[in-house]
């Protein structure tokens, strides 16, 4: 155990038993007897008081060694015996006493580490020992009271902690040094075998035959060894003190001489005291002058903050007014939009009817045209037959008048030739009629083929454009495997490098962020098309912090983007945290919103999409049927504005729009699948284009063939017309011959009768065709009237929709203006609040500095002084006084040194 503190030996108020020091070793035996007798008497008198401290009153063990709970044992003031069977805990109590009072584990001879004393299956052990603390030698009785409770907590890792408590249980200390002080004060030595003798130690002592070991045991048990060390230390201290006294005597005379010299010099510089006193007064004034000037600085800041807080209320009113206007504008916009949608739906509903009526009208018109053509043919045929009838009757009369003059054989021959020529003429006429019909058929076939050809050419052109777009998209997807930014365009990496260079060159206050789609990742890949349909062009958009950065970004875009294909730039104040939209976001137990379905890498991107698209209010529902059920069967969920399905369809409360996108292009994670799908699409389109080209070549060949046939028939038609003219001329020559030939009048009369019958038949057919033509015309008029009525109806709807569109554009302009005004005042309010915050922070810093200055001033001079002079003038005067005092000190010496 450590030796006692040296202070306790010389302390006059201590009631410890002091060690007796004998300075005269050769004193006579009578003195020795007297001293021993007096020592025995004094020891006997102190037994009653000293024995009241350091007594173990009780001990309690918990989870110690093999005992879960042992004790508490209450001990008496005198001799105590602890008895019991083997394993009942006798040795455990003794071991706990050593360990609980700070002894090492090895001193117990029961273990090499403290963790061995923790009961198996437990994580810690506790030892509680109560020591008596009464009488004159009590240790800090005002803190501990009549008892000191020592509680030691041993952990399974071998560490331990102490808690020293008073009799009432109040924690006084948790330091081991405090326990060491208590044991030293009570002279308790747990490692001294006289105080605590373990079984192993007693066995070794009894079995040891070495006298030297027994002597060492005796020296240690009686503390003679410690006394010897204390005596050596005291003698060494005494020797050092004597040496210091001798040296002090030598310097004393020199110090007396110096004192006399300094005293004389001190008298010579007495007047400096007045200047020092004045300097101290100036220091006091200086301290409070600094406080006064700082208070004057703070006052305008306070007044400015009050004025700015008053202006902040104005901003709040303005924001409320702007919010009301935005709400009204949104309601107006929505109402006009609903009206326009309704009108558009009416127009769309009428459009199929209009197309049907138009087709019906064109069919009727074609039928009327064909009837008119057939009627005109009948009419032409009737005129021709009428002329033939006139010529026949005229010829019959001529023949009758000249029948007597012409010989019968010549007349018969001429009549036979004319009949033969007329038969040829009739055959040519029938052939010409048939050729006319064939020409019409070929013309119609050519017309249809050309229409088909134009349609196919247009489809082929569209297919080529679509194929080029798909191939371009495929190239971009393949490039995006090494650089994902190329999905948003091949020029994007170079453009972003230009933006980075411009930012490093301080052309931007804040680096623009974009494209926004590059910062978006989907948690569920099945919703990719839905998110793309929702965001549309926003995946290409960029975000700027201010309008100055926007202008610089527009300039950069003009160098990298084709004209008309620049992405949207959104100006939105950058913030480091995402908006708190819990109060206005849609919450559905089954379906996520766009905001919750996305992992967004940047808070600015999330805030931008919230402001521009309202993604916190849009649901994503994979099933179209489920989407209709959620959005249209009853009221939509709270705060839900619209929804998108996995196929990209957009669903409102009363409207449903199909998606224009067949597959996602920019946000898909599976690039290989997209590439494979595009390659298949390209192959299909190439196959379709090949089939379309073959069809085009086939139609072109058919057109050439029909045109060749048409040309041949027209040539044949011209030849027939020439032959008809030739035959007509021959017939006229034969009929007009001067020779009086005999003509078979009966044949001409039969031919006239036959011609008359044909005329009646043609006239009857013409009348029937006329009736049919009138009926078709009436039907056509009805169809035209219906078509015109439908066109008028659509025109009226479009006329209604036109002003609604104008109103919608105007409402949109008003809404955007209101939003810009609201955003303007929000920005102004943020700037104003930031300004107030800065001023308040400045005021707080100034007030803190003022408090420090006041505290410093109170340290210098406790009572406040009202100072009218400035800090500058006081500082100047103080510097002048210091220079004067320093010059006097240089001449006569330092007053403090002289005083010392």
C-alpha positions in Angstrom: 0.0 0.0 0.0 1.2 3.5 -0.7 2.7 5.5 2.1 0.8 8.2 3.9 0.8 11.8 2.5 3.5 14.0 4.0 1.0 16.9 4.5 -0.9 14.9 7.0 2.2 14.6 9.2 2.8 18.3 9.6 -0.9 19.4 9.5 -1.8 20.9 12.9 -5.5 20.0 12.7 -4.9 16.3 11.9 -5.8 13.8 14.5 -3.8 10.9 13.0 -1.3 9.2 15.2 2.1 10.7 14.4 5.2 8.6 14.0 7.6 9.2 16.9 11.0 10.4 15.8 13.9 10.0 18.2 16.6 12.5 17.6 18.9 11.3 20.4 19.6 7.6 19.9 21.9 7.4 22.9 19.4 8.7 25.5 19.3 6.9 28.8 16.9 4.0 29.6 14.8 6.1 32.0 13.8 8.4 29.2 13.0 5.5 27.0 10.7 4.0 29.6 9.0 7.4 30.2 8.5 7.9 26.5 7.1 4.4 26.0 4.8 4.8 29.0 3.5 8.1 27.7 3.0 6.7 24.3 1.0 3.8 25.7 -1.2 6.1 27.7 -1.8 8.3 24.6 -2.6 5.3 22.5 -5.1 4.0 25.0 -6.8 7.3 25.1 -7.2 7.5 21.4 -8.6 4.0 20.9 -12.2 5.2 21.5 -12.1 7.9 18.9 -9.7 6.6 16.2 -11.5 3.2 16.1 -14.6 4.9 14.8 -13.2 5.2 11.3 -12.3 2.6 8.7 -14.4 -0.2 10.2 -16.1 -2.4 7.6 -19.8 -2.1 8.4 -21.2 -4.3 5.6 -20.3 -6.0 2.2 -22.5 -7.2 -0.6 -21.6 -9.2 -3.7 -23.6 -9.5 -7.0 -22.6 -12.0 -9.8 -19.2 -12.3 -8.1 -17.3 -15.5 -8.7 -19.8 -18.3 -8.4 -22.4 -16.3 -6.4 -25.3 -14.4 -8.1 -26.2 -12.5 -4.9 -24.2 -12.8 -1.6 -25.0 -10.5 1.4 -25.3 -7.9 2.5 -23.3 -9.0 5.5 -23.5 -6.6 8.5 -20.3 -6.6 10.6 -19.9 -5.6 14.3 -17.5 -3.0 15.6 -15.1 -5.4 17.2 -13.9 -8.9 16.2 -16.0 -10.8 13.6 -15.9 -14.5 12.6 -17.1 -15.6 9.1 -18.0 -19.3 9.2 -19.7 -21.7 6.8 -19.4 -24.8 4.7 -17.0 -25.1 1.8 -18.3 -23.1 -1.2 -20.6 -21.0 1.0 -18.6 -17.8 0.1 -16.1 -17.2 2.9 -13.1 -16.9 0.6 -15.3 -14.9 -1.9 -16.0 -12.3 0.8 -12.3 -11.9 1.6 -11.4 -11.8 -2.2 -14.2 -9.2 -2.7 -12.8 -7.1 0.1 -9.4 -7.0 -1.5 -10.7 -6.3 -5.0 -13.5 -3.9 -3.9 -10.9 -1.7 -2.0 -8.7 -1.4 -5.1 -6.5 -4.4 -4.8 -5.1 -6.2 -7.8 -6.5 -9.6 -8.9 -3.1 -11.2 -8.4 -3.1 -10.1 -4.7 -6.1 -12.4 -4.0 -4.2 -15.5 -5.3 -7.6 -16.5 -6.8 -7.2 -15.2 -10.4 -4.8 -13.4 -12.8 -7.5 -11.0 -14.2 -10.5 -9.2 -12.9 -12.7 -10.7 -15.6 -12.2 -14.1 -13.9 -14.3 -12.8 -11.0 -17.4 -12.3 -13.1 -19.9 -15.1 -12.7 -20.2 -17.4 -15.8 -23.1 -16.4 -18.0 -23.1 -12.7 -16.7 -21.6 -9.6 -18.3 -20.6 -7.8 -15.1 -20.1 -8.1 -11.3 -20.7 -5.6 -8.5 -19.1 -5.2 -5.0 -20.5 -2.8 -2.4 -18.5 -2.2 0.8 -19.6 0.2 3.6 -16.9 1.8 5.7 -17.6 3.7 9.0 -16.7 7.4 8.9 -17.2 8.8 12.4 -15.2 10.6 15.0 -12.3 13.1 14.8 -10.5 11.2 12.0 -13.5 11.1 9.7 -12.7 11.6 6.0 -14.6 14.6 4.6 -17.5 14.1 7.0 -19.3 17.1 5.5 -19.5 15.2 2.1 -19.8 11.6 3.1 -21.4 11.7 6.5 -21.1 8.8 9.0 -20.5 6.1 6.3 -18.7 5.8 3.0 -20.2 3.4 0.4 -17.6 2.0 -2.0 -19.2 0.5 -5.1 -17.1 -1.3 -7.7 -18.4 -2.4 -11.1 -16.4 -5.1 -12.9 -17.0 -5.7 -16.7 -16.5 -8.9 -18.6 -13.5 -7.4 -20.5 -11.6 -6.9 -17.2 -12.2 -3.2 -16.8 -13.7 -1.7 -13.6 -15.2 1.5 -12.4 -15.6 3.1 -8.9 -18.6 4.9 -7.4 -18.0 6.5 -3.9 -21.3 7.5 -2.2 -22.3 9.1 1.0 -24.4 7.4 3.7 -27.6 8.8 2.0 -26.5 7.3 -1.4 -25.4 10.5 -3.1 -22.6 10.0 -5.6 -19.5 11.9 -4.4 -16.8 10.7 -6.7 -16.0 8.1 -9.3 -12.2 8.5 -9.3 -9.8 5.9 -8.0 -7.6 8.6 -6.5 -10.4 9.4 -4.1 -10.5 5.8 -2.9 -6.7 5.7 -2.5 -7.0 8.9 -0.4 -9.7 7.3 1.8 -7.6 4.1 2.3 -4.5 6.1 3.1 -6.5 8.3 5.5 -7.9 5.2 7.3 -4.5 3.4 7.0 -6.1 0.4 5.3 -3.6 -1.7 3.3 -5.4 -4.4 1.5 -2.0 -5.8 0.2 -0.5 -5.9 3.6 -0.7 -9.5 4.9 -1.1 -8.2 8.5 -4.3 -6.4 7.4 -5.6 -9.1 5.0 -4.0 -12.5 5.2 -5.2 -14.9 2.4 -5.0 -18.6 2.7 -2.2 -18.9 0.2 -0.2 -16.2 1.9 -0.6 -17.8 5.3 0.3 -21.2 3.8 3.5 -19.7 2.3 4.4 -17.9 5.5 4.0 -21.0 7.6 5.8 -23.3 5.2 8.7 -20.9 4.5 12.0 -21.8 6.2 14.0 -18.8 4.9 14.6 -16.3 7.7 15.2 -13.5 5.1 11.7 -13.9 3.7 10.2 -13.8 7.2 12.2 -10.7 8.1 11.0 -9.0 4.9 7.4 -10.0 5.8 8.0 -8.5 9.3 9.3 -5.3 7.9 6.5 -4.9 5.5 3.8 -5.9 8.0 5.0 -3.5 10.7 5.5 -0.6 8.1 9.1 -0.3 9.2 10.3 -0.5 5.7 8.0 2.4 4.7 9.2 4.4 7.8 12.8 3.8 6.7 12.0 5.3 3.3 10.2 8.2 4.9 13.1 8.9 7.2 15.6 8.9 4.3 13.4 11.3 2.4 13.1 13.7 5.4 16.8 13.7 6.0 17.5 14.6 2.4 15.0 17.4 2.5 16.6 18.8 5.7 20.0 18.8 4.0 18.7 20.7 1.0 17.0 23.3 3.3 20.2 24.0 5.2 22.0 24.6 2.0 19.3 27.1 0.9 19.5 28.9 4.2 23.3 29.4 3.9 22.9 30.7 0.3 20.2 33.1 1.5 22.3 34.6 4.2 25.0 35.4 1.6 22.5 37.3 -0.6 20.8 39.1 2.2 23.5 41.8 2.6 23.5 42.4 -1.2 19.7 42.8 -1.2 19.9 45.3 1.7 22.3 47.5 -0.3 20.1 47.3 -3.3 17.1 48.2 -1.2 18.7 51.4 0.0 19.6 52.4 -3.6 16.1 51.7 -4.9 14.5 53.6 -2.0 16.4 56.7 -2.9 15.4 56.4 -6.5 11.8 55.8 -5.5 11.7 59.1 -3.7 13.1 60.8 -6.8 10.3 59.7 -9.1 7.2 60.2 -6.9 5.6 62.6 -9.3 5.2 59.8 -11.9 2.4 58.4 -9.6 0.2 61.2 -10.5 0.6 60.5 -14.2 0.0 56.8 -13.6 -3.2 57.6 -11.7 -4.4 59.9 -14.5 -3.6 57.1 -17.0 -5.7 54.6 -15.0 -8.6 57.1 -15.0 -8.2 57.4 -18.8 -8.2 53.6 -19.1 -11.5 53.5 -17.2 -13.0 56.2 -19.4 -11.5 54.5 -22.5 -13.2 51.2 -21.6 -16.6 52.8 -21.2 -16.1 55.1 -24.2 -15.7 52.0 -26.4 -19.0 50.6 -24.9 -20.8 53.9 -25.7 -19.6 54.1 -29.3 -20.6 50.5 -29.9 -24.0 51.2 -28.5 -24.3 54.1 -30.9 -23.3 51.7 -33.8 -26.0 49.1 -32.7 -28.9 51.6 -32.5 -29.1 52.2 -36.3 -29.0 48.4 -37.0 -31.9 47.9 -34.6 -33.9 50.6 -36.3 -33.1 49.2 -39.7 -34.2 45.7 -38.6 -37.5 47.1 -37.3 -38.1 48.9 -40.6 -37.2 45.8 -42.6 -39.6 43.6 -40.5 -42.3 46.1 -41.2 -41.5 45.8 -45.0 -41.6 42.0 -44.6 -45.3 42.2 -43.6 -45.9 44.1 -46.8 -44.2 41.3 -48.8 -46.5 38.8 -47.0 -49.6 40.8 -48.1 -48.3 41.1 -51.6 -47.6 37.3 -51.7 -51.1 36.6 -50.5 -52.5 38.9 -53.2 -50.4 37.2 -55.8 -51.3 33.8 -54.6 -55.0 34.7 -54.8 -54.5 36.0 -58.4 -52.5 32.8 -59.3 -55.3 30.6 -57.9 -58.0 32.6 -59.8 -55.9 32.5 -63.0 -55.5 28.7 -62.6 -59.2 28.2 -62.1 -60.0 30.4 -65.1 -57.4 28.6 -67.2 -58.8 25.2 -66.1 -62.4 26.3 -66.9 -61.4 27.6 -70.4 -59.3 24.5 -70.9 -62.3 22.3 -70.0 -64.5 24.3 -72.4 -61.9 23.9 -75.2 -61.6 20.2 -74.5 -65.3 19.8 -74.7 -65.5 21.7 -78.0 -62.5 19.7 -79.4 -64.2 16.5 -78.3 -67.4 17.6 -80.1 -65.4 18.4 -83.3 -63.6 15.1 -83.0 -66.9 13.3 -82.6 -68.3 15.1 -85.7 -65.2 14.5 -87.8 -65.8 10.7 -88.6 -69.4 11.6 -89.5 -68.1 14.3 -91.8 -65.7 11.9 -93.5 -68.4 9.4 -94.0 -70.8 12.0 -95.5 -68.1 13.3 -97.7 -67.3 9.7 -99.0 -71.0 9.1 -99.5 -71.4 12.5 -101.4 -68.4 11.7 -103.6 -69.9 8.2 -104.4 -73.2 9.8 -105.3 -71.5 12.5 -107.4 -69.6 9.8 -109.2 -72.9 7.9 -109.8 -74.5 11.0 -111.2 -71.5 11.7 -113.4 -71.7 8.2 -114.8 -75.4 8.5 -115.3 -74.9 11.8 -117.1 -72.2 10.3 -119.3 -74.5 7.4 -120.2 -77.4 9.9 -120.8 -75.2 12.0 -123.1 -74.2 8.9 -125.0 -77.9 8.0 -125.5 -78.6 11.6 -126.5 -75.7 11.6 -129.0 -76.8 8.3 -130.3 -80.4 9.6 -130.7 -79.2 12.6 -132.7 -77.1 10.4 -134.9 -80.0 8.1 -135.5 -82.2 11.1 -136.2 -79.8 12.4 -138.8 -79.5 8.9 -140.3 -83.3 8.7 -140.4 -83.5 12.1 -142.2 -80.9 11.0 -144.7 -82.7 7.7 -145.3 -86.1 9.4 -145.9 -84.4 12.0 -148.1 -82.7 9.3 -150.0 -85.9 7.2 -150.4 -87.7 10.2 -151.8 -84.8 10.9 -154.2 -84.7 7.2 -155.2 -88.5 7.1 -155.7 -88.3 10.2 -158.0 -85.5 8.8 -160.0 -86.5 5.1 -159.9 -87.9 5.3 -163.5 -84.7 6.7 -165.0 -82.1 4.3 -163.4 -81.6 0.8 -164.7 -82.4 -1.9 -162.2 -79.0 -3.7 -162.2 -77.1 -0.5 -161.5 -79.5 0.5 -158.8 -79.3 -2.9 -157.1 -75.5 -2.8 -157.2 -75.3 0.7 -155.8 -77.8 -0.3 -153.1 -75.8 -3.4 -152.3 -72.6 -1.3 -151.9 -74.3 1.2 -149.8 -75.7 -1.5 -147.5 -72.3 -3.1 -147.3 -70.7 0.2 -146.4 -73.4 1.0 -143.9 -72.7 -2.4 -142.2 -69.0 -1.6 -142.1 -69.8 1.8 -140.7 -72.1 0.3 -138.1 -69.3 -2.2 -137.2 -66.8 0.6 -136.9 -69.2 2.6 -134.8 -69.8 -0.3 -132.4 -66.0 -0.9 -132.2 -65.5 2.8 -131.5 -68.1 2.7 -128.7 -66.3 -0.3 -127.2 -62.9 1.4 -127.5 -64.4 4.5 -125.8 -65.4 2.3 -122.9 -62.0 0.6 -122.8 -60.3 4.1 -122.9 -62.4 5.2 -119.9 -61.5 2.0 -118.1 -57.8 2.5 -118.8 -58.0 6.1 -117.7 -59.7 5.2 -114.5 -57.1 2.4 -113.9 -54.3 4.9 -114.5 -55.8 7.4 -112.2 -56.2 4.9 -109.4 -52.7 3.6 -109.9 -51.3 7.1 -109.8 -53.2 7.8 -106.6 -51.9 4.6 -105.1 -48.4 5.5 -106.4 -48.5 8.9 -104.7 -49.8 7.4 -101.5 -47.1 4.7 -101.5 -44.4 7.3 -102.3 -45.6 9.4 -99.4 -45.6 6.4 -97.1 -42.2 5.4 -98.4 -40.8 8.9 -97.6 -42.3 8.7 -94.1 -40.9 5.3 -93.6 -37.4 6.5 -94.7 -37.6 9.3 -92.2 -38.8 7.0 -89.4 -36.0 4.5 -90.4 -33.4 7.3 -90.3 -34.7 8.4 -86.8 -34.6 4.8 -85.6 -31.1 4.3 -86.9 -30.0 7.6 -85.3 -31.6 6.5 -82.0 -29.8 3.2 -82.3 -26.4 4.9 -82.8 -27.1 7.1 -79.8 -28.0 4.1 -77.7 -24.8 2.3 -78.7 -22.8 5.4 -77.9 -24.6 5.7 -74.6 -23.2 2.3 -73.5 -19.9 4.1 -73.0 -21.3 7.6 -72.2 -24.9 7.7 -70.8 -25.2 11.4 -71.6 -25.3 10.6 -75.4 -28.8 9.2 -74.9 -29.9 12.9 -74.7 -28.1 13.8 -78.0 -24.6 13.2 -79.5 -23.7 16.8 -78.8 -24.5 16.7 -75.1 -21.0 15.7 -73.8 -19.3 18.5 -75.8 -21.9 21.0 -74.6 -21.5 20.0 -71.0 -17.7 20.4 -71.3 -18.3 23.9 -72.7 -20.6 24.7 -69.7 -17.9 23.4 -67.3 -15.3 25.6 -69.0 -17.5 28.6 -68.9 -18.2 28.0 -65.2 -14.5 27.7 -64.5 -14.1 31.0 -66.4 -16.6 32.7 -64.0 -19.2 33.1 -66.7 -21.8 31.6 -64.4 -22.6 32.5 -60.8 -23.9 28.9 -60.3 -23.2 26.1 -62.7 -26.3 25.2 -64.7 -27.7 21.7 -64.1 -28.9 19.5 -66.9 -30.1 17.6 -68.8 -32.5 16.9 -66.0 -33.1 13.3 -67.2 -29.5 12.5 -66.5 -30.2 13.0 -62.8 -33.3 10.8 -62.7 -33.3 7.1 -61.9 -36.4 5.0 -61.6 -37.0 2.6 -58.6 -39.4 0.4 -60.8 -38.3 -0.1 -64.4 -41.9 -0.9 -65.5 -42.8 2.8 -64.9 -40.1 4.2 -67.2 -42.6 5.0 -70.1 -45.1 6.5 -67.7 -42.4 8.9 -66.3 -41.2 9.8 -69.8 -44.8 10.5 -70.9 -45.2 12.7 -67.8 -42.0 14.7 -68.1 -41.9 14.8 -72.0 -39.3 17.5 -73.0 -38.3 18.2 -69.4 -35.8 15.3 -69.6 -33.8 17.5 -72.0 -34.3 20.7 -70.0 -31.6 22.7 -68.1 -31.9 24.6 -64.8 -30.3 28.0 -64.0 -30.1 29.9 -60.7 -30.7 33.3 -62.2 -31.6 35.1 -65.5 -28.0 36.2 -66.1 -26.9 32.6 -66.1 -29.8 31.8 -68.4 -28.7 34.3 -71.0 -25.1 32.9 -71.0 -26.5 29.4 -71.3 -28.7 30.5 -74.3 -25.6 31.9 -76.0 -23.7 28.6 -75.5 -26.7 26.6 -76.8 -26.8 28.6 -80.0 -23.3 27.2 -80.8 -24.0 23.6 -80.0 -27.8 23.0 -80.8 -29.5 23.3 -84.2 -31.9 26.2 -84.5 -35.4 25.3 -83.3 -34.1 22.2 -81.3 -32.8 24.0 -78.2 -34.1 22.5 -74.9 -36.1 24.4 -72.3 -34.2 26.5 -69.7 -35.9 26.8 -66.3 -34.8 29.6 -64.0 -35.3 28.5 -60.4 -33.3 29.6 -57.3 -30.9 26.8 -56.3 -31.4 25.2 -52.9 -29.5 22.5 -51.2 -32.5 20.7 -49.8 -35.7 19.3 -51.5 -38.9 21.1 -50.8 -41.1 19.8 -48.0 -44.2 18.9 -50.0 -45.8 16.5 -47.6 -48.8 18.9 -47.0 -49.7 19.1 -50.7 -48.4 15.8 -52.1 -50.7 12.9 -53.1 -50.5 9.9 -50.8 -51.9 6.6 -51.9 -51.5 3.3 -50.1 -51.0 1.3 -53.3 -49.6 3.5 -56.0 -46.5 5.9 -55.8 -46.4 9.5 -57.0 -43.8 10.4 -59.6 -41.7 12.1 -56.9 -41.6 9.0 -54.7 -41.0 6.7 -57.7 -37.8 8.5 -58.6 -34.3 8.6 -57.2 -33.1 12.1 -58.0 -29.4 12.8 -57.6 -29.7 16.6 -57.1 -32.1 18.6 -54.9 -32.2 21.4 -57.5 -33.6 18.9 -60.1 -36.2 17.6 -57.7 -37.3 21.2 -56.8 -37.4 22.2 -60.5 -39.7 19.2 -61.4 -41.9 20.0 -58.4 -42.3 23.7 -59.5 -42.7 23.1 -63.2 -44.5 19.8 -63.5 -45.9 19.2 -60.0 -44.6 15.6 -59.8 -45.6 15.3 -56.2 -49.3 15.4 -57.3 -49.2 12.8 -60.1 -49.8 9.1 -59.5 -48.2 6.2 -61.4 -50.6 3.3 -61.9 -49.4 0.3 -64.1 -52.9 -1.0 -65.1 -55.1 1.1 -67.5 -58.2 -0.4 -65.9 -57.0 0.4 -62.4 -56.1 3.9 -63.4 -59.6 4.5 -64.8 -61.1 3.0 -61.6 -59.0 5.2 -59.3 -59.3 8.5 -61.3 -62.8 8.3 -62.9 -65.2 6.1 -61.0 -65.2 8.4 -58.0 -63.4 11.5 -56.9 -59.6 11.2 -57.4 -57.3 10.8 -54.3 -56.6 14.0 -52.3 -54.1 16.3 -54.0 -54.0 14.1 -57.1 -54.2 16.1 -60.3 -53.6 13.3 -62.9 -52.2 9.8 -63.4 -50.0 8.0 -65.9 -50.2 4.3 -66.8 -47.3 1.9 -67.6 -48.2 2.3 -71.3 -47.8 6.1 -71.0 -51.5 6.9 -71.1 -52.6 10.1 -69.3 -55.7 9.9 -67.1 -57.7 12.8 -65.7 -60.9 12.8 -63.7 -63.1 13.0 -66.8 -60.6 12.6 -69.7 -58.3 9.9 -71.0 -55.4 10.4 -73.5 -53.5 7.7 -75.2 -49.7 7.9 -75.3 -47.7 9.0 -78.3 -44.6 7.1 -77.2 -44.5 3.3 -77.9 -41.3 2.8 -75.8 -39.1 4.8 -73.5 -36.1 6.5 -75.1 -34.1 8.3 -72.4 -34.6 6.8 -68.9 -34.5 3.1 -69.6 -31.9 1.2 -67.6 -31.7 -1.9 -69.9 -29.8 -0.4 -72.8 -29.1 -3.8 -74.4 -32.8 -4.6 -74.5 -33.6 -1.2 -76.1 -30.9 -1.8 -78.7 -32.2 -5.3 -79.5 -35.8 -3.9 -79.8 -34.6 -1.1 -82.0 -32.6 -3.5 -84.2 -35.8 -5.6 -84.7 -37.9 -2.5 -85.5 -35.3 -1.4 -88.0 -35.3 -4.8 -89.7 -39.1 -4.8 -89.8 -39.1 -1.3 -91.3 -36.5 -2.3 -93.9 -38.6 -5.3 -94.8 -41.7 -3.1 -95.1 -39.8 -0.6 -97.2 -38.6 -3.4 -99.5 -42.2 -4.7 -99.9 -43.3 -1.1 -100.5 -40.6 -0.6 -103.1 -41.7 -3.8 -104.9 -45.3 -2.6 -104.8 -44.2 0.8 -106.2 -42.3 -0.9 -109.1 -45.3 -3.1 -109.7 -47.7 -0.1 -109.9 -45.3 1.9 -112.1 -45.1 -1.1 -114.4 -48.9 -1.3 -114.4 -49.2 2.4 -115.1 -46.8 2.0 -118.1 -48.8 -0.9 -119.4 -52.1 0.9 -119.0 -50.7 4.0 -120.7 -49.4 1.8 -123.5 -52.8 0.2 -123.9 -54.4 3.6 -123.7 -52.1 5.0 -126.4 -52.8 1.9 -128.6 -56.6 2.2 -128.2 -56.5 5.9 -129.0 -54.4 5.2 -132.1 -56.9 2.5 -133.1 -59.7 5.0 -132.4 -58.2 7.5 -134.7 -57.8 4.9 -137.4 -61.5 3.9 -137.0 -62.6 7.5 -137.2 -60.6 7.9 -140.5 -62.2 4.7 -141.9 -65.6 6.0 -140.8 -65.0 9.3 -142.6 -63.9 7.4 -145.7 -66.9 5.1 -145.7 -69.3 8.1 -145.1 -67.6 9.8 -148.1 -68.0 6.7 -150.2 -71.7 6.4 -149.2 -72.2 10.0 -150.0 -70.6 9.6 -153.4 -72.7 6.6 -154.2 -75.9 8.3 -153.1 -75.0 11.5 -155.0 -74.1 9.9 -158.2 -75.7 11.6 -161.2 -76.3 8.3 -162.8 -79.8 7.1 -162.2 -79.2 3.8 -160.7 -81.8 1.4 -159.5 -81.9 1.3 -155.7 -83.8 -1.1 -153.6 -86.2 1.4 -151.9 -87.7 -1.4 -149.9 -84.3 -2.0 -148.3 -83.9 1.6 -147.4 -87.4 1.7 -146.0 -86.7 -1.4 -143.9 -83.5 0.3 -142.7 -85.5 3.4 -142.0 -88.0 1.3 -140.0 -85.1 -0.4 -138.2 -83.5 3.0 -137.5 -86.8 4.2 -136.2 -87.1 1.3 -133.9 -83.6 2.0 -132.6 -84.5 5.6 -132.1 -87.5 4.6 -130.0 -85.4 2.2 -128.0 -82.7 4.8 -127.5 -85.3 7.4 -126.6 -86.9 5.0 -124.1 -83.5 4.2 -122.6 -82.7 7.9 -122.5 -85.9 8.6 -120.7 -85.2 5.9 -118.1 -81.7 7.1 -117.7 -83.0 10.7 -117.3 -85.4 9.5 -114.6 -82.5 7.6 -112.9 -80.2 10.6 -113.3 -82.8 12.8 -111.6 -83.2 10.4 -108.8 -79.4 10.2 -108.4 -79.3 14.0 -108.5 -81.9 14.3 -105.8 -79.9 11.8 -103.7 -76.7 13.7 -104.4 -78.4 17.0 -103.3 -79.5 15.3 -100.1 -76.0 14.0 -99.5 -74.5 17.4 -100.4 -77.0 19.1 -98.1 -76.1 16.7 -95.2 -72.4 17.2 -95.9 -72.7 21.0 -96.0 -74.8 20.9 -92.8 -72.1 18.8 -91.1 -69.4 21.1 -92.4 -71.3 24.1 -91.1 -71.7 22.4 -87.8 -68.0 21.6 -87.6 -67.3 25.2 -88.7 -69.5 26.5 -86.0 -67.8 24.3 -83.4 -64.4 25.5 -84.7 -65.7 29.1 -84.7 -66.6 28.5 -81.1 -63.3 26.8 -80.3 -61.3 29.7 -82.0 -62.2 32.4 -79.4 -61.9 29.8 -76.7 -58.3 29.1 -77.8 -57.7 32.9 -77.8 -59.2 33.0 -74.3 -57.0 30.0 -73.3 -53.9 31.7 -74.7 -54.8 34.9 -72.9 -55.5 33.0 -69.7 -52.3 31.1 -70.0 -50.4 34.4 -70.5 -52.2 35.9 -67.4 -51.4 32.7 -65.4 -47.7 32.8 -66.4 -47.7 36.5 -65.6 -49.2 35.9 -62.2 -46.8 33.1 -61.5 -43.8 35.2 -62.6 -45.1 38.0 -60.4 -45.6 35.5 -57.5 -42.1 34.2 -58.1 -40.7 37.7 -58.2 -42.2 38.6 -54.9 -41.1 35.2 -53.4 -37.6 35.9 -54.6 -37.8 39.4 -53.2 -39.2 38.1 -49.9 -36.4 35.5 -49.7 -33.8 38.2 -50.4 -35.5 40.5 -47.8 -35.7 37.7 -45.2 -32.0 36.9 -45.9 -31.1 40.5 -45.5 -33.0 40.7 -42.2 -31.3 37.5 -41.1 -27.9 39.0 -42.0 -28.7 42.1 -40.1 -29.9 40.1 -37.1 -26.7 38.0 -37.2 -24.7 41.3 -37.4 -26.8 42.7 -34.5 -26.3 39.5 -32.5 -22.5 39.6 -33.2 -22.4 43.3 -32.3 -24.5 42.7 -29.1 -22.2 39.8 -28.2 -19.2 42.0 -28.8 -20.9 44.8 -26.8 -21.5 42.3 -23.9 -17.8 41.4 -24.1 -16.8 45.0 -24.1 -19.1 45.8 -21.1 -17.6 42.8 -19.3 -14.1 44.0 -20.0 -15.1 47.5 -19.0 -16.6 46.2 -15.7 -13.3 44.3 -15.1 -11.4 47.5 -15.6 -13.9 49.7 -13.7 -17.1 48.2 -12.2 -19.2 51.4 -12.2 -20.3 52.8 -15.6 -18.9 56.2 -16.5 -20.6 58.7 -18.8 -17.8 59.8 -21.2 -18.3 62.7 -23.6 -14.8 62.3 -25.3 -14.2 60.0 -28.3 -12.1 56.9 -28.1 -9.6 58.4 -30.5 -8.9 61.5 -28.3 -8.6 59.3 -25.2 -6.3 56.9 -27.0 -4.1 59.8 -28.1 -3.8 61.2 -24.6 -3.1 57.8 -23.2 -0.3 57.2 -25.7 1.2 60.6 -24.7 1.1 59.8 -21.0 2.7 56.3 -21.7 5.5 58.0 -23.6 6.1 60.4 -20.8 6.1 57.7 -18.1 8.4 55.5 -20.2 10.9 58.4 -20.7 10.9 58.9 -16.9 11.4 55.2 -16.3 14.3 55.3 -18.7 15.9 58.2 -16.7 15.2 57.0 -13.2 14.2 53.3 -13.5 11.0 51.4 -13.1 9.0 52.2 -10.1 7.9 48.6 -9.6 11.4 47.4 -9.7 12.4 49.9 -7.2 9.5 48.9 -4.9 10.4 45.3 -5.2 
